[in-house]
Amino acid sequence: MVDVVIGEFMDAAAETIASMREGSVLINTARINTARNVSRVLEENA
């Protein structure tokens, strides 16, 4: 389960790097923050 969240986080990070030229960094930053929050909740509940 945690591996899935880490994978989603890495995907979001890759998207952020790829989209920096497009000006959609804020959207991808929100995705990363969401992945971090989900990961933290899973760790607390583990």
C-alpha distances in whole Angstrom, upper triangle without the diagonal:
4,5,5,7,9,10,11,13,15,16,17,19,20,21,23,25,26,27,29,32,32,32,28,27,26,24,22,22,21,18,17,18,15,12,14,14,11,9,12,12,8,10,13,12,10
4,5,5,6,9,10,11,12,14,15,16,18,20,21,23,24,26,27,30,30,30,27,25,24,23,20,20,19,16,15,15,14,10,11,12,9,7,10,10,7,8,11,11,9
4,5,5,6,9,10,10,12,14,15,16,18,20,21,22,24,26,29,29,29,26,24,25,23,20,20,20,17,15,16,15,12,12,14,12,9,13,14,11,11,15,15,13
4,5,5,6,9,10,10,12,14,15,16,18,20,21,22,24,27,27,27,24,23,23,20,18,18,18,14,14,15,13,10,12,14,11,9,13,14,11,13,16,16,14
4,5,5,6,9,10,10,12,14,15,16,18,20,21,22,26,25,25,22,20,20,18,15,15,15,11,10,12,10,6,8,10,7,6,10,11,9,11,14,14,14
4,5,5,6,9,10,10,12,14,15,17,18,20,21,24,25,24,22,19,20,18,15,15,15,12,10,12,12,8,9,11,10,7,11,13,11,12,15,16,15
4,5,5,6,9,10,11,12,14,15,16,18,20,23,23,23,21,19,20,18,15,15,16,12,11,14,13,9,11,14,12,11,14,16,14,15,19,19,18
4,5,5,6,9,10,10,12,14,15,16,18,21,21,21,18,16,17,15,12,13,13,9,8,11,10,7,10,12,10,10,13,15,14,15,18,19,18
4,5,5,6,9,10,10,12,14,15,17,20,20,19,17,15,15,14,10,10,11,8,6,9,9,5,7,10,10,9,12,14,14,15,17,19,18
4,5,5,6,9,10,11,12,14,16,19,19,19,17,15,16,15,11,12,13,11,8,12,12,9,10,14,13,12,15,17,17,17,20,22,21
4,5,5,6,9,10,10,12,14,17,17,18,15,14,15,13,10,12,13,10,9,12,12,10,12,15,14,14,17,19,18,20,23,23,23
4,5,5,6,9,10,10,12,15,15,15,12,10,12,10,6,8,9,6,6,9,10,8,10,13,13,13,16,18,18,19,22,23,23
4,5,5,6,9,10,11,14,15,15,12,10,12,11,8,8,11,9,7,10,12,10,11,14,15,14,17,19,19,20,23,24,24
4,5,5,6,9,10,13,14,15,13,11,14,13,9,11,13,11,10,14,15,13,15,18,18,17,20,22,22,23,26,27,27
4,5,5,6,9,11,11,12,10,9,11,10,7,10,12,10,10,13,14,13,15,18,18,18,21,23,23,24,27,28,28
4,5,5,6,9,10,10,8,6,9,8,5,7,10,9,9,12,13,13,14,17,18,18,21,23,23,24,27,28,29
4,6,6,8,10,11,10,8,12,12,9,10,13,13,12,15,17,16,17,20,21,21,23,25,26,26,29,31,31
4,6,7,8,10,10,9,13,13,10,12,15,14,14,17,18,18,19,22,23,23,25,27,28,29,31,33,33
4,5,5,7,6,7,10,10,8,11,13,13,13,16,18,18,19,22,23,23,25,27,28,29,32,33,33
4,5,6,7,6,9,11,9,11,14,14,14,16,19,19,20,22,24,24,26,28,29,30,32,34,34
4,6,8,9,12,13,12,14,17,17,18,20,22,22,24,26,27,28,30,32,33,34,36,38,38
4,6,8,11,11,11,13,16,16,17,19,21,22,23,25,26,27,29,31,32,33,35,37,38
4,6,8,9,10,11,14,15,16,18,19,20,22,24,25,26,28,30,31,32,34,36,37
4,6,6,7,9,10,11,13,15,16,17,19,20,22,23,25,26,28,29,31,32,33
4,5,5,6,9,10,10,12,14,15,16,18,20,21,22,24,26,27,28,30,31
4,5,5,6,9,10,10,12,14,15,16,18,20,21,23,24,26,27,29,30
4,5,5,7,9,10,11,13,14,15,17,19,20,21,23,25,26,27,29
4,5,5,6,9,10,11,12,14,15,16,18,20,21,23,24,26,27
4,5,5,6,9,10,11,12,14,15,16,18,20,21,23,24,26
4,5,5,6,9,10,10,12,14,15,17,18,20,21,23,24
4,5,5,6,9,10,11,12,14,15,17,18,20,21,22
4,5,5,6,9,10,10,12,14,15,16,18,20,21
4,5,5,6,9,10,11,12,14,15,17,18,20
4,5,5,6,9,10,11,12,14,15,17,18
4,5,5,6,9,10,11,12,14,15,16
4,5,5,6,9,10,11,12,14,15
4,5,5,6,9,10,11,12,14
4,5,5,6,9,10,11,12
4,5,5,6,9,10,10
4,5,5,6,9,10
4,5,5,6,9
4,5,5,6
4,5,5
4,6
4
